[in-house]
């Protein structure tokens, strides 16, 4: 039996996991000569530094049919394995046939992070180069549909997904964020090469990444984050608004969906506003009316790098 203890920390969680699960560690340095399904720990050298990640290969992967890729990023202070248990998309990967990767951030002031400006100003992490090299290596080792590479993340990992949409849009087709806004630095330097489909899930009572942008420092509000992409994508500014069924009253929160349509290349934006929700990953902890993993996949999978499929 696996015991999972969630401990809230600034900008993220620490998840202490005990159990009898066996980890498979191997370094990926060349072509994968034997395709095996399952979850593996691997690394890649980027500018002389070893960068680690977890990868899940779906059960029916056969290297003949090209498959999408989802990059799933952990929050501040967390690890790739923490994120895998917060946002465990492995069953989805198996059923929907996509490769799933949980990259590992490096330390800043003793805490793992992704470099996005704001409270991470001063970071020397080469995170963009890491993801650029990682996607190249994965495309070399597996039959990836390189027009369907998606990024999603929690908290700091959600901020970094926004950074990837801005700075690595030649590879990233669509993004999803949970409990995240955008940093001022990301907005100022944002230069996507194509319209970007975006799905966001955020709580109005999040006291770590505040909905109004007042915390963490150097960030914009969630509404301003949505406005940036609405304007960039040249889409309808008035959303379709739906109150979703409150199927789990004891969680103390409810969900309102905002859908923005008719963007260039037919891209869309969806925002799941968790009314009275906190710094949570819905479906795992906090709001239980929706499942963030399924919602993110169902949204991003509609798009490739050229827009709606």
VENKA-V171019 format. One record per residue. N is the residue number from 1. RES is the residue in three letters. PHI is phi in degrees with one decimal (none if undefined). PSI is psi in whole degrees, -180 to 180 (NA if undefined). BURIAL is + if it has 9 or more other C-alpha atoms within 8 Angstrom, else -. Layout:
N	RES	PHI	PSI	BURIAL
N	RES	PHI	PSI	BURIAL
This chain:
1	UNK	none	138	-
2	UNK	-101.3	132	-
3	UNK	-107.0	127	-
4	UNK	-118.8	123	-
5	UNK	-115.3	123	-
6	UNK	-96.7	123	-
7	UNK	-120.3	117	-
8	UNK	-74.5	136	-
9	UNK	-136.2	173	-
10	UNK	-62.2	127	-
11	UNK	62.2	24	+
12	UNK	167.1	-158	+
13	UNK	-132.4	154	+
14	UNK	-111.9	129	+
15	UNK	-114.5	117	+
16	UNK	-95.7	122	-
17	UNK	-121.9	124	-
18	UNK	-122.1	150	-
19	UNK	165.5	-168	-
20	UNK	-112.1	16	-
21	UNK	-68.0	135	-
22	UNK	-93.5	134	-
23	UNK	-98.9	139	-
24	UNK	-105.0	111	-
25	UNK	-105.9	127	-
26	UNK	-153.8	148	-
27	UNK	-96.7	133	-
28	UNK	-98.5	106	+
29	UNK	-120.4	1	-
30	UNK	-165.9	-158	-
31	UNK	-62.2	141	-
32	UNK	-80.2	113	-
33	UNK	-84.4	-24	-
34	UNK	-132.6	118	-
35	UNK	-78.4	122	-
36	UNK	-127.7	136	-
37	UNK	-82.0	161	+
38	UNK	126.7	-173	-
39	UNK	-113.8	130	+
40	UNK	-132.9	153	+
41	UNK	-102.1	126	+
42	UNK	-138.0	173	+
43	UNK	-145.0	163	+
44	UNK	-143.3	143	+
45	UNK	-91.4	126	-
46	UNK	-127.6	113	+
47	UNK	51.8	45	-
48	UNK	80.8	2	-
49	UNK	-116.5	136	-
50	UNK	-80.9	123	-
51	UNK	-114.5	136	+
52	UNK	-106.2	158	+
53	UNK	-160.8	158	+
54	UNK	-103.0	142	+
55	UNK	-132.4	137	+
56	UNK	-117.3	124	+
57	UNK	-100.8	125	+
58	UNK	-63.9	155	+
59	UNK	-54.7	-44	-
60	UNK	-94.9	11	-
61	UNK	-62.9	131	+
62	UNK	-129.4	3	-
63	UNK	72.8	-5	-
64	UNK	-86.9	-47	-
65	UNK	-92.1	129	-
66	UNK	-69.2	145	-
67	UNK	-129.7	153	+
68	UNK	-71.4	171	+
69	UNK	-131.3	134	+
70	UNK	-116.1	127	+
71	UNK	-98.5	124	+
72	UNK	-121.9	114	+
73	UNK	-103.4	134	+
74	UNK	-75.6	168	+
75	UNK	-89.8	177	+
76	UNK	-55.9	135	+
77	UNK	75.5	-6	+
78	UNK	-93.4	179	+
79	UNK	-126.0	170	+
80	UNK	-60.5	-41	+
81	UNK	-68.1	-35	-
82	UNK	-58.1	-47	+
83	UNK	-65.5	-34	+
84	UNK	-63.1	-33	+
85	UNK	-85.8	-28	-
86	UNK	-72.0	-46	-
87	UNK	-122.3	72	+
88	UNK	-83.0	97	+
89	UNK	-97.2	13	+
90	UNK	-64.1	-41	+
91	UNK	-64.1	-39	-
92	UNK	-63.2	-43	+
93	UNK	-57.0	-42	+
94	UNK	-67.8	-43	+
95	UNK	-78.6	-33	-
96	UNK	-100.5	-7	-
97	UNK	64.0	67	+
98	UNK	-137.7	152	+
99	UNK	-82.6	138	+
100	UNK	-121.0	128	+
101	UNK	-129.9	134	+
102	UNK	-113.5	98	+
103	UNK	-73.0	156	+
104	UNK	-107.0	126	+
105	UNK	-78.1	170	+
106	UNK	-104.1	175	+
107	UNK	-92.9	141	-
108	UNK	-131.1	120	+
109	UNK	54.3	35	-
110	UNK	85.9	-2	-
111	UNK	-120.6	138	+
112	UNK	-66.2	147	+
113	UNK	-159.5	172	+
114	UNK	-121.6	136	+
115	UNK	-78.3	115	+
116	UNK	-136.2	15	+
117	UNK	76.1	-146	+
118	UNK	48.8	-129	+
119	UNK	-70.5	-9	-
120	UNK	-98.0	10	+
121	UNK	-55.4	133	-
122	UNK	103.3	-11	-
123	UNK	-64.0	138	-
124	UNK	-104.2	11	-
125	UNK	-66.4	136	-
126	UNK	-96.1	57	-
127	UNK	-66.1	-39	+
128	UNK	-63.7	-42	+
129	UNK	-64.1	-37	-
130	UNK	-58.1	-51	+
131	UNK	-70.4	-34	-
132	UNK	-61.6	-49	+
133	UNK	-68.4	-39	+
134	UNK	-62.4	-46	+
135	UNK	-65.3	-35	-
136	UNK	-63.1	-45	-
137	UNK	-64.3	-43	-
138	UNK	-63.7	-39	+
139	UNK	-66.5	-29	+
140	UNK	-75.8	-34	-
141	UNK	-90.1	-24	+
142	UNK	-132.7	163	-
143	UNK	-86.5	81	+
144	UNK	-86.3	144	+
145	UNK	-83.2	97	+
146	UNK	-71.3	-6	-
147	UNK	-89.2	-2	+
148	UNK	-131.3	62	+
149	UNK	-105.0	123	+
150	UNK	-118.9	153	+
151	UNK	-127.4	139	+
152	UNK	-145.3	163	+
153	UNK	-173.3	167	+
154	UNK	-109.2	129	+
155	UNK	56.2	-121	+
156	UNK	-53.5	-34	+
157	UNK	-67.9	-30	+
158	UNK	-70.6	-41	+
159	UNK	-58.0	-41	+
160	UNK	-70.4	-32	+
161	UNK	-61.0	-39	+
162	UNK	-62.0	-43	+
163	UNK	-60.2	-42	+
164	UNK	-64.6	-40	+
165	UNK	-61.2	-32	+
166	UNK	-83.4	-40	+
167	UNK	-108.4	-15	+
168	UNK	-131.7	39	+
169	UNK	-72.4	-13	+
170	UNK	-66.8	-15	+
171	UNK	-118.0	-31	+
172	UNK	-90.4	121	+
173	UNK	-86.1	-36	+
174	UNK	-160.4	159	+
175	UNK	-134.2	158	+
176	UNK	-135.3	140	+
177	UNK	-130.9	145	+
178	UNK	-127.1	128	+
179	UNK	56.3	50	+
180	UNK	-150.0	151	+
181	UNK	-117.1	-142	+
182	UNK	-128.7	146	+
183	UNK	-80.5	154	+
184	UNK	-60.2	-39	+
185	UNK	-63.6	-42	+
186	UNK	-60.7	-45	+
187	UNK	-62.3	-46	-
188	UNK	-62.8	-34	-
189	UNK	-101.0	8	-
190	UNK	-70.5	127	+
191	UNK	-148.3	67	-
192	UNK	-69.3	152	+
193	UNK	-94.3	-3	-
194	UNK	-155.9	161	-
195	UNK	-57.7	144	+
196	UNK	-120.2	116	+
197	UNK	-69.8	136	+
198	UNK	-136.3	133	+
199	UNK	-122.8	132	+
200	UNK	-128.1	147	+
201	UNK	-134.6	114	+
202	UNK	-145.3	145	+
203	UNK	-94.3	139	+
204	UNK	-71.8	-17	+
205	UNK	-111.8	23	+
206	UNK	-66.5	118	+
207	UNK	-97.9	8	-
208	UNK	-105.4	-58	+
209	UNK	-107.3	95	+
210	UNK	-73.7	141	+
211	UNK	-58.6	-33	+
212	UNK	-86.2	2	+
213	UNK	82.9	5	+
214	UNK	-74.0	-21	+
215	UNK	-143.5	143	+
216	UNK	-72.1	170	+
217	UNK	-62.6	150	-
218	UNK	72.2	29	+
219	UNK	-125.2	162	+
220	UNK	-103.6	167	+
221	UNK	-71.8	167	+
222	UNK	-67.5	-39	+
223	UNK	-62.4	-40	-
224	UNK	-68.9	-32	-
225	UNK	-62.0	-47	+
226	UNK	-62.2	-43	-
227	UNK	-60.3	-38	-
228	UNK	-58.3	-49	-
229	UNK	-74.4	-32	+
230	UNK	-59.8	-45	+
231	UNK	-68.1	-47	+
232	UNK	-61.3	-41	-
233	UNK	-81.2	-6	+
234	UNK	58.1	52	+
235	UNK	-115.0	174	+
236	UNK	-57.4	131	+
237	UNK	-84.0	-18	-
238	UNK	-97.5	121	-
239	UNK	-84.6	163	+
240	UNK	-86.2	125	-
241	UNK	-112.8	129	-
242	UNK	-134.1	131	-
243	UNK	-87.7	118	-
244	UNK	-80.0	156	-
245	UNK	-64.4	132	-
246	UNK	-85.0	85	+
247	UNK	-85.1	-11	-
248	UNK	-130.2	80	-
249	UNK	-60.5	-38	-
250	UNK	-62.4	-17	-
251	UNK	-74.2	-9	-
252	UNK	74.7	16	-
253	UNK	-144.2	165	+
254	UNK	-138.0	172	+
255	UNK	-127.5	131	+
256	UNK	-117.7	129	+
257	UNK	-100.3	130	+
258	UNK	-114.6	122	+
259	UNK	-116.6	124	+
260	UNK	-111.3	123	+
261	UNK	-118.3	175	+
262	UNK	65.2	38	+
263	UNK	-77.5	168	+
264	UNK	-55.7	144	+
265	UNK	59.5	20	-
266	UNK	62.3	28	+
267	UNK	-75.4	160	+
268	UNK	-134.2	164	+
269	UNK	-127.3	137	+
270	UNK	-124.8	133	+
271	UNK	-124.2	119	+
272	UNK	-96.5	104	+
273	UNK	-88.7	114	+
274	UNK	-89.2	97	+
275	UNK	-69.1	122	+
276	UNK	68.8	17	+
277	UNK	-86.8	157	+
278	UNK	-107.6	-151	+
279	UNK	-86.7	72	+
280	UNK	-122.5	165	+
281	UNK	-114.4	96	+
282	UNK	-53.7	137	+
283	UNK	96.9	-22	+
284	UNK	-108.1	-50	+
285	UNK	-152.8	157	-
286	UNK	84.9	-130	+
287	UNK	-64.3	133	+
288	UNK	-118.6	15	+
289	UNK	-76.5	-27	+
290	UNK	-130.5	162	-
291	UNK	-113.8	109	+
292	UNK	-60.5	-38	+
293	UNK	-58.7	-51	+
294	UNK	-67.2	-42	-
295	UNK	-61.8	-44	+
296	UNK	-62.8	-48	+
297	UNK	-61.9	-47	-
298	UNK	-59.5	-33	-
299	UNK	-77.6	-59	+
300	UNK	-63.2	-32	+
301	UNK	-67.7	-11	-
302	UNK	-75.6	-12	-
303	UNK	-124.3	151	+
304	UNK	-121.4	-173	+
305	UNK	-66.1	-14	+
306	UNK	-97.1	-1	+
307	UNK	121.4	-152	+
308	UNK	-70.5	133	+
309	UNK	-76.9	NA	-
